[in-house]
Amino acid sequence: MKAAALVRPSELEIVDLPEPECGPGDVLVRVMGVGLCGSDLGVYAGTRPVPHTPWVLGHEGVGEIVDVGRDVRDRRPGQRVAIEPNYCCLRCAACLAGFTSACPNRVILGMNTPGLLAERVAVPAEFAFPVAGHVRIDDLVGAEPLTVARAAIRRSGIAPGDTCLVVGAGSQGLFLCVALLAMGAVPEVVEPHEGRRELAHALGAKPAGSAAVDFVFETSGVPAALPPALERLATGGTAVLIGMNRQTLDLSSWTIVYRQLRIVGSLIYDHPRDFAGTVEVLERADVAPHRVLQAEFALEKAGEAFESVRSVPGKVWIRVS
């Protein structure tokens, strides 16, 4: 079968690989589409090392089940599925406490195990979520980043009608805007890139104002972006940090304590409830994540797709089959 693999930093090739083996608890999936994000770019550029090359990239994948393992009873061939690409162990202290997102034993597709940019992949059945056939493929491709956004919203405590600011309108910030609008909160957006800012406004977000807001969602991970965002928070407001950076933040505890702010870190999503919840809203058509997708490439053009991610406002995705 064909797959898109990293052979050296910033260089992909279409390679021939053996067919994957479908284990007793697995499903074999014909991959239909894979979205690209900043984490994939780190692998592509060589700043996020991988175990070996050639290395199959991609973790935001969707497809159709073509076979099931002998122990699988609740999945069947022909079902479309969204793949949850972070396999938690379900045994560690974090998992048992409900924070599967923080599982130290996570298997991460495209990062520490080969990814999804292949014609077929074997996936543990419980991490392949069946989705009704009427859901558009380009909505389904947005399932994983939409789940990240919806998990951040869940953890924030925001309610319909609350005021909020989204910092950064990269693809994750845009999915967050879509999810906030769907639940009845109209976000303001701060984004220096004109094309991304315009796309956020086209989705329904408002230009950033000056009035205090109840919630801030920081998606950029740029350290300098957080202090001015916190200045926009009302007393007792909540800041949710989604973007990550290892640099030290220039923050005063006086600001946080005196104004009684709440700072929440939101890492991906928790299994299985967050992915299952996203599937439900996709099936009800409560959200339209396809509006974030702005560029589509064939598998044979995977290299061009990766090169376009930083310049294309919105989401880039690869149609595999």
C-alpha positions in Angstrom: 0.0 0.0 0.0 1.0 3.7 -0.4 2.0 6.0 2.4 3.5 9.4 2.8 6.7 9.1 4.9 9.3 11.5 6.1 12.7 10.4 4.8 14.7 13.4 6.1 13.7 16.8 7.6 11.3 18.7 5.3 11.3 15.9 2.7 8.5 13.4 2.1 8.3 10.5 -0.2 5.4 8.3 -1.3 6.6 4.8 -0.2 5.3 1.3 -0.5 4.6 -0.5 2.8 3.3 -3.9 3.8 -0.4 -4.2 4.6 -1.0 -3.6 8.3 -2.0 -6.5 10.4 -5.4 -6.3 12.1 -4.9 -7.6 15.6 -7.7 -9.3 17.6 -8.8 -6.0 19.2 -8.2 -3.8 16.2 -10.2 -2.5 13.2 -8.6 -2.1 9.8 -9.4 1.3 8.4 -9.3 2.5 4.8 -8.1 6.1 5.3 -10.2 8.7 3.6 -8.6 12.0 4.8 -6.0 13.4 7.2 -5.8 16.9 8.5 -2.5 18.6 9.2 -1.6 20.7 12.3 1.3 22.4 14.0 2.4 19.2 15.7 2.8 17.5 12.3 4.9 20.4 11.1 7.3 19.9 14.0 7.8 16.3 12.9 8.1 17.3 9.3 10.7 20.0 10.1 12.8 17.7 12.2 12.3 19.7 15.4 10.2 16.9 16.9 12.4 13.8 16.6 10.9 10.5 15.5 12.1 6.9 16.2 13.3 6.2 12.6 12.9 7.1 9.0 11.1 6.6 6.7 8.4 7.7 9.2 4.7 7.8 8.3 3.2 11.1 9.4 -0.3 12.3 10.3 -2.6 11.9 13.3 -5.9 13.6 12.4 -7.4 10.8 10.4 -10.8 9.5 9.3 -11.9 6.6 7.2 -14.0 3.5 6.7 -13.7 0.1 8.5 -12.8 -2.7 6.1 -12.1 -5.5 8.6 -12.4 -6.2 12.3 -10.3 -8.3 14.7 -11.7 -11.5 16.0 -12.5 -10.0 19.5 -14.3 -6.9 18.2 -18.0 -7.0 18.7 -19.1 -3.4 18.4 -17.6 -2.3 15.1 -18.3 -3.6 11.6 -17.0 -3.2 8.1 -18.6 -0.3 6.2 -18.7 2.0 9.2 -17.1 5.4 8.8 -15.0 6.3 11.8 -13.1 9.2 13.3 -9.8 8.1 14.8 -8.8 9.3 18.3 -5.0 9.4 17.8 -3.9 9.4 21.4 -4.1 5.9 22.9 -4.1 6.2 26.7 -3.3 3.2 28.9 -6.4 3.4 31.1 -4.4 2.0 34.0 -2.2 4.8 35.3 -3.1 7.3 38.1 -4.0 10.0 35.6 -6.2 7.8 33.5 -8.0 6.4 36.6 -8.6 10.0 37.8 -10.2 10.8 34.5 -7.3 12.8 33.0 -6.5 10.4 30.1 -5.1 13.4 28.3 -2.2 13.4 30.8 -1.5 9.7 30.5 2.3 9.3 30.6 2.1 6.1 28.6 0.2 7.6 25.7 0.8 6.2 22.2 0.6 9.1 19.8 0.0 8.4 16.2 2.5 10.1 13.9 4.7 11.0 16.9 5.9 7.9 18.8 4.1 5.3 16.6 3.6 5.5 12.8 0.9 7.8 11.7 -2.2 7.8 9.4 -1.0 9.1 6.1 -1.4 5.6 4.5 -4.0 3.9 2.5 -4.9 1.6 5.3 -4.2 1.5 9.0 -4.9 -0.8 12.0 -6.4 1.0 15.0 -7.5 -0.3 18.4 -11.3 -0.6 18.0 -12.2 1.6 21.0 -10.2 4.5 19.5 -12.2 4.3 16.2 -15.5 6.1 16.8 -18.3 5.2 14.3 -20.0 8.2 12.7 -23.2 8.2 10.7 -22.8 8.0 6.9 -24.6 11.4 6.4 -21.7 13.4 8.0 -19.6 15.1 5.3 -16.1 13.9 4.9 -14.7 17.4 5.3 -16.6 17.8 8.5 -15.4 14.5 9.7 -11.7 15.5 8.9 -12.2 18.2 11.5 -13.2 15.8 14.3 -9.9 15.7 16.2 -9.1 19.4 16.4 -12.8 20.1 17.1 -12.5 17.7 20.0 -9.5 19.7 21.3 -11.6 22.9 21.1 -14.7 21.3 22.7 -12.6 19.9 25.6 -11.2 23.3 26.3 -14.7 24.8 26.3 -15.9 22.0 28.7 -13.0 22.6 31.1 -13.5 26.4 31.0 -17.0 26.5 32.4 -18.2 29.0 29.8 -21.9 29.3 29.2 -24.1 30.6 26.3 -24.0 34.4 26.2 -20.7 34.7 28.2 -18.2 37.1 26.6 -14.9 35.7 25.4 -11.7 36.4 23.5 -9.8 33.9 21.4 -6.1 34.6 21.0 -4.7 33.2 17.8 -6.7 32.2 14.7 -4.5 29.4 13.4 -6.5 26.3 12.6 -7.0 25.4 16.3 -8.2 28.9 17.1 -10.6 28.7 14.2 -12.1 25.4 15.4 -12.5 27.0 18.8 -14.4 29.9 17.2 -16.7 27.4 15.4 -17.3 25.5 18.6 -17.9 28.6 20.7 -20.4 30.0 18.2 -22.2 26.7 18.1 -22.7 26.8 21.9 -23.9 30.4 21.9 -20.8 32.4 22.8 -19.6 34.9 20.2 -15.8 35.2 20.5 -13.7 38.2 19.8 -10.4 37.3 18.0 -6.9 38.6 18.2 -4.7 37.5 15.3 -1.9 39.4 13.5 -2.2 37.4 10.2 -4.7 39.2 8.0 -6.0 36.2 6.2 -6.5 34.2 9.4 -8.2 37.2 11.0 -10.6 37.6 8.1 -11.5 33.9 8.0 -12.3 34.1 11.8 -14.6 37.0 11.1 -16.2 35.2 8.2 -16.9 32.3 10.5 -18.8 34.7 12.9 -16.2 35.9 15.3 -15.9 39.6 16.2 -12.9 42.0 15.9 -11.2 42.4 19.3 -12.6 45.3 21.4 -11.5 46.8 24.6 -14.2 45.9 27.1 -13.6 43.2 29.7 -14.5 39.6 28.9 -15.4 36.7 31.0 -13.1 34.2 29.3 -9.9 34.1 27.3 -8.8 31.2 25.2 -5.1 31.3 24.3 -4.3 29.1 21.3 -1.1 30.6 19.9 1.4 29.5 22.5 3.3 32.8 22.0 4.5 33.9 25.4 4.1 37.6 24.7 0.5 37.1 23.7 -0.8 36.1 27.2 -0.2 39.2 29.4 -2.2 41.6 27.2 -4.9 38.9 26.9 -5.1 38.7 30.7 -5.5 42.4 30.9 -8.8 42.0 29.0 -10.2 39.6 31.6 -12.8 40.8 34.0 -12.2 40.3 37.7 -12.8 36.7 38.5 -12.4 35.7 34.8 -10.9 32.6 33.4 -8.0 32.1 31.0 -7.7 28.8 29.3 -4.3 28.0 27.9 -4.3 25.6 24.9 -1.2 26.7 22.9 2.1 25.5 24.4 5.6 26.9 24.7 8.5 25.9 26.9 9.6 29.6 27.4 9.0 31.3 30.7 5.9 33.5 30.9 6.3 37.1 32.0 3.5 37.1 34.5 3.0 38.6 38.0 1.2 36.6 40.6 -0.1 40.0 41.8 -2.2 40.3 38.6 -3.7 36.8 39.1 -4.3 37.0 42.8 -5.4 40.6 43.1 -7.9 40.2 40.3 -8.8 36.7 41.3 -8.3 35.2 37.9 -8.5 31.5 37.2 -5.9 29.9 34.9 -6.8 26.6 33.3 -4.5 24.4 31.2 -6.3 22.3 28.6 -4.4 19.4 27.0 -6.0 17.7 24.1 -9.1 15.7 25.4 -10.2 12.9 27.7 -11.1 9.4 26.5 -13.8 8.4 25.6 -16.2 11.2 26.5 -14.8 14.1 24.5 -14.4 12.3 21.1 -17.8 10.7 21.6 -19.4 14.1 22.3 -17.8 15.5 19.1 -19.3 12.6 17.1 -22.7 13.4 18.5 -22.6 17.1 17.5 -21.3 16.2 14.0 -24.2 13.8 13.5 -26.7 16.4 14.6 -25.0 19.0 12.3 -24.7 21.4 15.3 -21.3 22.5 14.0 -19.8 22.9 10.5 -16.1 22.4 10.9 -15.6 22.0 7.1 -15.7 25.9 7.0 -12.2 25.9 8.6 -10.8 23.7 5.8 -9.2 25.9 3.1 -6.9 23.6 1.1 -7.1 20.0 -0.1 -4.3 17.9 -1.5 -4.0 14.4 -2.9 -1.8 11.9 -1.1 0.8 12.1 -3.9 1.0 15.9 -3.2 1.6 15.4 0.6 4.9 17.4 0.4 3.1 20.4 -1.1 0.5 20.1 1.6 3.0 20.3 4.4 4.8 23.2 2.8 1.5 25.1 2.5 0.4 24.8 6.1 2.0 28.0 7.4 0.8 30.2 4.5 -2.8 28.9 4.1 -5.3 30.6 6.5 -7.4 27.7 7.9 -6.9 24.0 7.8 -4.9 22.0 5.2 -6.0 18.4 4.6 -5.0 15.4 2.5 -7.6 13.3 0.8 -6.2 9.8 0.8 -9.0 7.8 -0.8 
